[in-house]
Amino acid sequence: MLGFAIQKGRNSFKEEIAIIHYSIMNKIPYKFYKNKEDVPINYIPVGSVEWCEQFLNKDIIIPDYYPQFLNQYLFRKIWKTNKWPTEKVFIKPADHFKKFTGFVIKEDSKKNRGNFWCSEVVNFENEWRYYISNSKVVAAEWYKGNNEQLEAPKLNIVFPDNYCAAIDFGILDNGNLALVEAHLPYACGWYGKNYNIYAEWIINGWNYIKLIGGCI
């Protein structure tokens, strides 16, 4: 890594400040960019999904919100389909990240085309994001629910070798700790206070994406 390429004009304050603070303290170059063509080789992109994916091999980087090794934590039916469902389900795009934001289908919902992940609708009372770096949890931060003071439940999970990701877990209304979804380690929000942890997670995550052939 030679530096950070921060998306110009996005104003994602917390993530930008974390990267800038880390860069200054460790004498790592950073710069705001508007166009991918201006970014030096080996700079790590920091910004929106759209910004980061310009640097990715989209044939490799496709949504895997529900990794197979976490199947035991689903606690609900989840399936992939290329047909727009007619029943009430939670739906997310399966072919591209952020093609649309996941939502619960209603009668007046606008239909989309493509491949979809569908899930039975469940109720999460509290949700936490776990930042996984080189197969270890380096931070766990609450981000949604009715009790911000709750400590993140410990994960007794053996992650694949070199695995890096942001994985969201939540407590269901029946008390089970369930997987919400998993994200590849880019364009993910930071809910913690330690800037170093976030910046190093971004660095290790980008190295992981390179390892799996995800960079162009």
C-alpha positions in Angstrom: 0.0 0.0 0.0 1.2 3.5 -0.9 -1.7 5.6 0.3 -5.4 6.3 0.5 -7.6 7.6 -2.3 -10.6 9.3 -0.5 -13.6 10.0 -2.6 -14.0 13.7 -3.1 -17.3 15.3 -2.1 -18.9 12.4 -0.3 -18.7 13.9 3.2 -18.7 10.6 5.1 -17.2 12.4 8.0 -16.4 9.7 10.5 -14.7 7.3 8.1 -12.8 10.1 6.4 -11.5 11.5 9.7 -10.4 8.0 10.8 -8.4 7.5 7.6 -6.9 11.0 7.7 -6.0 10.7 11.4 -4.3 7.3 10.8 -2.5 8.6 7.7 -1.1 11.6 9.5 0.0 9.6 12.6 1.7 7.0 10.4 3.0 9.3 7.6 0.9 7.6 4.9 -0.1 9.8 2.0 -3.7 10.4 1.3 -5.6 12.6 -1.1 -9.2 13.4 -2.2 -10.0 12.3 -5.7 -13.0 12.8 -8.0 -11.9 10.5 -10.9 -10.5 7.0 -10.7 -8.1 7.8 -13.5 -6.2 10.2 -11.3 -5.6 7.7 -8.5 -2.1 6.3 -8.3 -1.5 2.5 -8.4 -1.8 0.7 -5.1 -3.8 3.5 -3.4 -6.7 2.1 -1.3 -10.1 3.6 -2.2 -12.1 5.0 0.6 -15.7 6.1 0.0 -19.0 4.9 -1.3 -19.7 1.5 -2.8 -19.8 3.1 -6.3 -16.4 4.7 -5.8 -14.7 1.6 -4.4 -16.1 -0.8 -7.0 -14.4 1.1 -9.8 -11.2 -0.5 -8.5 -12.7 -4.0 -8.2 -13.2 -7.0 -10.5 -17.0 -7.2 -10.5 -16.8 -10.8 -11.9 -15.3 -11.8 -8.5 -16.8 -9.3 -6.2 -20.5 -10.2 -6.0 -22.8 -10.1 -2.9 -22.4 -13.0 -0.5 -24.5 -11.7 2.4 -25.0 -15.1 3.8 -21.7 -17.1 3.7 -22.1 -20.8 3.9 -19.9 -21.2 7.0 -22.4 -19.0 8.9 -25.5 -20.9 7.8 -26.2 -22.2 11.4 -26.8 -18.5 12.4 -29.5 -17.7 9.9 -32.5 -18.8 12.0 -34.8 -18.1 9.0 -35.4 -19.2 5.5 -33.2 -17.5 2.9 -33.1 -18.2 -0.8 -31.9 -16.8 -4.1 -34.3 -16.2 -7.0 -34.5 -14.4 -10.4 -38.2 -13.8 -10.0 -39.8 -10.9 -8.1 -41.6 -12.5 -5.1 -45.3 -12.1 -4.6 -45.2 -12.8 -0.8 -44.0 -10.5 2.0 -40.3 -11.0 2.3 -37.1 -9.0 2.9 -35.3 -8.6 -0.4 -31.8 -7.6 -1.5 -30.0 -7.6 -4.9 -27.9 -10.7 -5.5 -26.0 -9.6 -8.6 -24.6 -6.1 -7.5 -24.1 -4.4 -4.2 -26.4 -1.5 -3.5 -28.3 -1.9 -6.8 -31.1 -1.0 -4.4 -31.4 -0.9 -0.6 -32.9 -4.1 0.9 -36.4 -3.7 2.1 -39.6 -5.6 3.1 -41.9 -6.0 0.1 -45.3 -4.4 0.3 -48.2 -4.5 -2.1 -47.2 -1.2 -3.7 -43.5 -1.9 -3.8 -41.8 -1.1 -7.1 -40.6 -4.3 -8.9 -37.0 -4.7 -9.9 -35.3 -7.0 -12.4 -32.4 -9.2 -11.7 -31.3 -11.8 -9.2 -32.4 -11.4 -5.6 -31.7 -12.7 -2.1 -35.0 -13.2 -0.2 -35.5 -13.8 3.5 -38.3 -14.5 5.8 -39.2 -11.4 7.7 -37.9 -11.5 11.3 -37.5 -8.9 14.1 -34.0 -7.9 15.3 -34.1 -6.2 18.7 -30.5 -5.1 18.6 -27.8 -5.3 16.0 -24.0 -5.1 16.1 -21.3 -4.9 13.4 -18.3 -7.1 13.9 -15.1 -6.1 12.1 -13.2 -9.2 11.1 -9.5 -8.8 10.2 -7.3 -11.8 9.2 -9.9 -14.2 10.7 -10.1 -12.3 14.1 -12.8 -10.0 15.5 -11.0 -6.6 16.0 -14.0 -4.6 17.0 -17.7 -5.1 17.7 -20.0 -2.0 17.7 -23.7 -1.6 18.3 -25.5 0.3 15.5 -29.2 -0.4 15.7 -31.9 -1.4 18.2 -33.5 -0.5 21.5 -30.5 -0.7 23.8 -27.2 0.9 22.8 -25.6 0.0 26.1 -25.8 -3.8 25.5 -22.4 -5.3 25.1 -21.9 -7.2 21.8 -22.3 -10.9 22.2 -19.1 -12.9 21.8 -18.8 -14.9 18.6 -17.6 -18.4 18.9 -16.9 -18.8 15.2 -13.9 -20.2 13.4 -13.4 -17.9 10.4 -11.8 -19.0 7.2 -8.1 -18.4 6.8 -7.2 -14.7 6.1 -10.9 -13.8 6.2 -11.8 -10.1 6.4 -15.3 -8.7 6.5 -17.8 -6.6 8.3 -20.4 -9.0 9.7 -23.7 -7.9 11.2 -25.3 -10.0 13.9 -28.5 -9.3 15.9 -30.6 -10.6 18.7 -34.0 -11.8 17.5 -37.1 -11.3 19.5 -36.9 -15.0 20.4 -33.4 -14.5 21.9 -31.4 -16.2 19.2 -28.2 -14.5 18.0 -28.6 -14.4 14.2 -26.7 -13.3 11.2 -28.1 -10.1 9.7 -25.7 -10.1 6.7 -22.0 -10.0 5.8 -20.1 -7.4 3.8 -16.8 -7.5 2.0 -14.3 -5.1 3.7 -14.8 -1.9 1.7 -17.3 1.0 1.8 -18.5 0.0 5.3 -19.4 2.5 7.9 -17.4 2.8 11.2 -19.4 2.7 14.4 -16.5 2.7 16.8 -14.2 5.4 18.3 -10.7 3.9 17.6 -9.5 5.3 14.3 -6.5 3.0 14.1 -8.7 -0.1 14.3 -10.8 1.1 11.4 -7.9 2.2 9.2 -6.0 -1.1 9.7 -9.2 -3.1 9.1 -9.5 -1.2 5.7 -5.8 -2.0 4.9 -6.1 -5.6 5.8 -9.4 -5.9 4.0 -8.0 -4.5 0.8 -5.2 -7.0 1.0 -7.7 -9.7 1.4 -9.7 -8.5 -1.6 -6.4 -8.6 -3.6 -5.8 -12.2 -2.3 -9.1 -13.4 -3.6 -8.5 -11.7 -7.0 -11.0 -8.9 -6.4 -8.9 -6.0 -7.6 -8.4 -4.9 -11.2 
